[in-house]
Amino acid sequence: MQAMVAAISIVLSFWPASVFGASTETAAADEPTLLGMPSVDMRHPFHAALYSEGAKAAEHFGAKLVLADSQGYANNQTKNIKDLVAQGVRGIVISPMPGVEFAIDDAVRAGVPVATVDNVAKTDKVLVHAGVDNVEVGRAAARFIIEKLGNKGSVIEFEGLPGQSATTDRKAGFDEVIKASKVKLLTSQPASWSRNTAHMFMATAVKTYPGFDAVFAANDDMILGAMDALTAANIDPASKLLVGVDATPEALRSIRSGQLSATVDQVPSRQAQKAIEYLVGYIKNKTMPPQKVVLIEPELITKDSVPSG
């Protein structure tokens, strides 16, 4: 037995090293390209959908998506970007929170390209932004409200987190269309994407503007918070026109039950797919995206178009 082992050792010692090198290189080439996603907050259905759809897209393009949950804090997202770079990811897909631009720039300087989804980062170092047309999100909601109210009545608006591009753009689109109509905008308040904050503001608005006809909130969490406040005030949500954004599972259930009037779907699957497609193409072949900003058309979902579930 010892003689056999010795003989095998002698044979291996004379085997060309290039054969083993080629085998190692092939194995490395077959390994998926590691991408990182420092998610805003996996507790939120939209961001959970961005990750799950991104993971599918990554697998399709021969990559693997590594998750880091920032739990709603910008300082966590900054740390997660740095940690992902240290872990050796080849690229990063991110919905950037305000204040993380320096970490994005550092990642790019370290040779890690960054693609944004959902929100635009305030830096020119990003490879590509693939997101919904948020101005059109606001316009779609406004057009629906105007049509359903017969171009009359009044509406209350809840904005997202100040400083984020999605907040600014949705408000711009909504206000543009409403102000060109005969529907009166009673008030517009930033509720920072928060269900609890929107609930509190709506409880006050019910007393301040008792005759309002509609509510638009820049995400579903806020419109659901407004709906909760109406119920608490003994006002049937179905008696008002309520419109949100995100097409979250709870919002879709509320549309089916008739309490919520509509939601605007950002189509997170297409955002994630496009961002990862361009990111992997750049990493593997240095292929530049066709343009720096790729905008996806939103989809309005009402009781007539809500999927069964």
C-alpha positions as CSV (number, residue, x, y, z in Angstrom):
1,M,0.0,0.0,0.0
2,Q,2.8,2.4,0.9
3,A,4.5,1.6,-2.4
4,M,1.3,2.4,-4.3
5,V,0.9,5.8,-2.6
6,A,4.6,6.6,-3.3
7,A,4.0,5.7,-7.0
8,I,1.0,7.9,-7.2
9,S,2.9,10.7,-5.6
10,I,5.7,10.4,-8.2
11,V,3.2,10.4,-11.1
12,L,1.5,13.6,-9.7
13,S,4.8,15.3,-9.2
14,F,5.6,14.9,-12.9
15,W,2.0,15.9,-14.1
16,P,2.1,19.3,-15.9
17,A,1.1,22.1,-13.4
18,S,-0.8,23.8,-16.2
19,V,-3.4,21.0,-16.1
20,F,-4.3,21.8,-12.5
21,G,-4.1,25.6,-13.2
22,A,-6.6,25.2,-16.0
23,S,-8.9,23.2,-13.8
24,T,-8.8,25.9,-11.1
25,E,-9.4,28.7,-13.6
26,T,-12.4,26.8,-15.0
27,A,-13.9,26.3,-11.6
28,A,-13.4,30.0,-10.8
29,A,-15.0,31.0,-14.1
30,D,-18.0,28.8,-13.3
31,E,-18.6,30.5,-9.9
32,P,-21.4,33.1,-9.9
33,T,-20.5,36.8,-9.9
34,L,-21.1,38.1,-6.4
35,L,-23.3,41.2,-6.2
36,G,-24.4,43.0,-3.0
37,M,-27.7,44.6,-2.1
38,P,-27.7,46.9,1.0
39,S,-31.5,46.9,1.3
40,V,-33.3,49.8,2.9
41,D,-35.5,47.7,5.1
42,M,-36.6,44.1,4.5
43,R,-39.6,44.5,6.7
44,H,-41.1,46.7,4.0
45,P,-42.8,44.6,1.2
46,F,-41.5,46.8,-1.6
47,H,-37.9,46.3,-0.5
48,A,-38.4,42.6,0.2
49,A,-39.8,42.4,-3.4
50,L,-36.7,44.2,-4.8
51,Y,-34.4,41.7,-3.2
52,S,-36.4,38.6,-4.1
53,E,-36.8,39.7,-7.7
54,G,-33.2,40.8,-7.8
55,A,-32.0,37.4,-6.6
56,K,-34.0,35.8,-9.4
57,A,-32.5,38.2,-12.0
58,A,-29.0,37.6,-10.6
59,E,-29.3,33.9,-11.0
60,H,-30.5,34.3,-14.6
61,F,-27.5,36.4,-15.4
62,G,-25.0,34.0,-13.7
63,A,-24.6,36.0,-10.5
64,K,-25.5,35.7,-6.8
65,L,-27.1,38.5,-4.8
66,V,-25.8,39.0,-1.2
67,L,-28.2,40.7,1.1
68,A,-27.4,43.2,3.8
69,D,-30.5,44.6,5.6
70,S,-30.1,48.3,6.7
71,Q,-33.4,48.2,8.8
72,G,-34.4,51.7,7.8
73,Y,-31.3,53.6,8.9
74,A,-29.0,55.4,6.5
75,N,-25.9,54.9,8.7
76,N,-26.6,51.1,8.6
77,Q,-26.8,51.3,4.8
78,T,-23.4,53.2,4.7
79,K,-21.8,50.5,6.8
80,N,-23.4,47.8,4.7
81,I,-21.9,49.3,1.5
82,K,-18.5,49.3,3.1
83,D,-18.9,45.7,4.4
84,L,-20.0,44.4,1.1
85,V,-17.0,45.9,-0.6
86,A,-14.8,44.3,2.0
87,Q,-16.5,41.0,1.4
88,G,-15.4,41.1,-2.2
89,V,-18.6,41.7,-4.1
90,R,-18.1,42.7,-7.8
91,G,-21.0,45.1,-7.9
92,I,-23.7,46.7,-5.8
93,V,-27.5,47.3,-6.4
94,I,-29.0,49.8,-4.1
95,S,-32.1,51.9,-3.4
96,P,-30.0,54.8,-1.8
97,M,-31.1,56.5,1.4
98,P,-30.2,60.2,1.9
99,G,-26.5,60.6,3.0
100,V,-25.0,57.4,1.6
101,E,-23.5,59.0,-1.5
102,F,-19.9,59.1,0.0
103,A,-20.0,55.4,0.6
104,I,-21.2,54.8,-3.0
105,D,-18.4,57.0,-4.3
106,D,-15.9,55.0,-2.1
107,A,-17.2,51.7,-3.5
108,V,-16.8,52.9,-7.1
109,R,-13.2,54.2,-6.4
110,A,-12.5,50.7,-5.0
111,G,-13.5,49.2,-8.4
112,V,-17.0,48.1,-7.4
113,P,-19.6,49.5,-9.9
114,V,-23.0,50.6,-8.4
115,A,-26.4,50.5,-10.0
116,T,-29.3,52.3,-8.3
117,V,-33.0,51.3,-8.2
118,D,-36.1,53.1,-6.8
119,N,-34.3,56.3,-5.6
120,V,-31.7,58.3,-7.5
121,A,-28.3,58.9,-5.7
122,K,-26.9,62.4,-5.6
123,T,-23.7,61.4,-7.2
124,D,-22.5,61.0,-10.8
125,K,-20.4,57.9,-10.0
126,V,-23.3,55.5,-10.4
127,L,-23.1,53.2,-13.5
128,V,-26.9,53.2,-14.2
129,H,-30.2,54.1,-12.5
130,A,-33.1,51.7,-13.3
131,G,-36.2,52.9,-11.6
132,V,-39.9,53.6,-12.1
133,D,-40.8,57.0,-13.6
134,N,-41.8,58.6,-10.3
135,V,-43.2,61.8,-11.8
136,E,-45.5,59.6,-13.8
137,V,-46.5,57.7,-10.6
138,G,-47.8,60.9,-9.2
139,R,-49.5,61.9,-12.5
140,A,-51.2,58.5,-12.7
141,A,-52.6,58.8,-9.2
142,A,-53.8,62.4,-9.9
143,R,-55.5,61.5,-13.2
144,F,-57.3,58.6,-11.5
145,I,-58.6,60.9,-8.7
146,I,-59.7,63.6,-11.0
147,E,-61.6,61.1,-13.2
148,K,-63.3,59.4,-10.3
149,L,-64.3,62.8,-8.7
150,G,-65.6,64.2,-11.9
151,N,-63.0,66.9,-11.9
152,K,-64.3,68.5,-8.7
153,G,-64.0,68.0,-4.9
154,S,-60.8,68.0,-2.8
155,V,-57.8,65.9,-1.9
156,I,-55.3,65.5,0.9
157,E,-51.7,64.5,0.0
158,F,-49.1,62.6,2.1
159,E,-45.5,62.8,0.9
160,G,-42.6,60.5,1.5
161,L,-39.3,61.1,3.2
162,P,-37.9,64.6,2.5
163,G,-34.7,64.6,0.4
164,Q,-35.4,61.4,-1.5
165,S,-35.9,61.6,-5.3
166,A,-39.0,59.4,-5.1
167,T,-40.6,61.8,-2.7
168,T,-39.8,64.9,-4.8
169,D,-40.8,63.3,-8.1
170,R,-44.1,61.8,-7.0
171,K,-45.2,65.0,-5.5
172,A,-44.1,67.0,-8.6
173,G,-46.2,64.7,-10.9
174,F,-49.2,64.7,-8.6
175,D,-49.2,68.4,-7.9
176,E,-48.7,69.3,-11.6
177,V,-51.9,67.4,-12.7
178,I,-54.0,68.3,-9.7
179,K,-53.2,72.0,-10.0
180,A,-54.3,71.9,-13.7
181,S,-57.7,70.5,-12.7
182,K,-60.6,71.7,-10.6
183,V,-59.9,69.4,-7.8
184,K,-58.6,71.4,-4.7
185,L,-55.4,70.3,-2.9
186,L,-56.3,70.9,0.7
187,T,-52.9,70.1,2.3
188,S,-49.7,68.2,1.5
189,Q,-47.6,66.9,4.4
190,P,-44.5,64.7,4.6
191,A,-45.3,61.5,6.5
192,S,-41.9,60.0,5.7
193,W,-43.2,56.6,4.3
194,S,-44.6,55.9,7.8
195,R,-47.9,54.2,8.5
196,N,-48.0,55.5,12.1
197,T,-47.2,59.1,11.0
198,A,-49.8,59.1,8.3
199,H,-52.3,57.7,10.8
200,M,-51.6,60.6,13.2
201,F,-51.8,63.2,10.4
202,M,-55.0,61.8,9.0
203,A,-56.6,61.8,12.5
204,T,-56.0,65.5,12.5
205,A,-57.0,66.1,8.9
206,V,-60.4,64.5,9.5
207,K,-61.2,67.3,12.0
208,T,-59.5,70.1,10.0
209,Y,-60.9,69.2,6.6
210,P,-64.2,67.3,7.3
211,G,-65.5,67.6,3.8
212,F,-62.5,66.1,1.9
213,D,-63.1,63.6,-0.9
214,A,-59.8,61.8,-1.6
215,V,-56.4,61.0,-0.1
216,F,-53.2,60.3,-2.1
217,A,-50.2,58.9,-0.3
218,A,-46.8,58.4,-1.9
219,N,-46.6,54.8,-0.6
220,D,-49.0,52.1,0.5
221,D,-47.9,52.2,4.2
222,M,-49.1,55.8,4.4
223,I,-52.4,55.2,2.7
224,L,-53.1,52.2,4.9
225,G,-52.3,54.4,7.9
226,A,-54.7,57.0,6.6
227,M,-57.3,54.2,6.2
228,D,-56.7,53.1,9.8
229,A,-57.4,56.6,11.0
230,L,-60.6,56.9,9.0
231,T,-61.9,53.6,10.5
232,A,-60.9,54.8,14.0
233,A,-62.9,58.0,13.3
234,N,-66.0,55.9,12.3
235,I,-65.6,56.9,8.7
236,D,-66.0,54.1,6.1
237,P,-62.8,54.1,4.0
238,A,-64.9,53.0,1.0
239,S,-66.7,56.4,1.2
240,K,-63.5,58.2,0.3
241,L,-61.2,57.9,-2.7
242,L,-57.9,56.4,-1.4
243,V,-54.8,55.9,-3.6
244,G,-51.4,54.6,-2.6
245,V,-48.2,53.5,-4.3
246,D,-46.3,50.1,-4.2
247,A,-49.0,47.4,-4.8
248,T,-48.1,45.7,-1.5
249,P,-50.0,42.5,-0.6
250,E,-52.0,44.3,2.1
251,A,-52.9,47.1,-0.3
252,L,-54.1,44.7,-2.9
253,R,-56.2,42.9,-0.4
254,S,-57.7,46.3,0.6
255,I,-58.5,47.0,-3.0
256,R,-60.3,43.6,-3.4
257,S,-62.4,44.4,-0.2
258,G,-63.3,47.8,-1.6
259,Q,-61.7,49.9,1.1
260,L,-58.7,51.1,-1.0
261,S,-59.5,52.6,-4.4
262,A,-56.2,52.1,-6.2
263,T,-52.4,51.7,-5.9
264,V,-49.7,52.5,-8.4
265,D,-47.3,49.5,-9.0
266,Q,-43.6,50.5,-9.3
267,V,-43.0,47.0,-10.8
268,P,-39.9,46.2,-8.7
269,S,-39.2,43.1,-10.8
270,R,-38.4,45.2,-13.8
271,Q,-36.3,47.6,-11.8
272,A,-34.2,44.9,-10.3
273,Q,-33.9,42.9,-13.6
274,K,-32.7,46.0,-15.6
275,A,-30.2,47.1,-12.9
276,I,-28.7,43.7,-12.6
277,E,-28.6,43.0,-16.3
278,Y,-26.6,46.2,-16.9
279,L,-24.4,45.7,-13.9
280,V,-23.4,42.1,-14.8
281,G,-22.9,43.1,-18.4
282,Y,-20.4,45.8,-17.3
283,I,-18.6,43.5,-14.8
284,K,-18.2,40.6,-17.3
285,N,-17.8,42.4,-20.6
286,K,-17.3,46.1,-19.8
287,T,-20.5,46.8,-21.7
288,M,-21.8,50.2,-20.9
289,P,-25.6,50.6,-20.4
290,P,-27.4,52.3,-23.3
291,Q,-28.1,55.3,-21.1
292,K,-27.4,56.5,-17.5
293,V,-31.1,56.5,-16.5
294,V,-33.6,53.8,-17.5
295,L,-37.2,54.6,-16.5
296,I,-40.0,52.1,-16.2
297,E,-43.6,52.9,-16.7
298,P,-45.8,52.5,-13.6
299,E,-49.0,50.5,-13.6
300,L,-52.2,51.7,-12.0
301,I,-54.1,48.9,-10.2
302,T,-57.8,49.3,-9.3
303,K,-60.6,46.9,-8.4
304,D,-61.0,46.2,-12.1
305,S,-57.4,45.2,-12.6
306,V,-56.3,43.8,-9.3
307,P,-54.9,40.3,-9.5
308,S,-56.7,37.6,-7.7
309,G,-55.1,36.3,-4.5
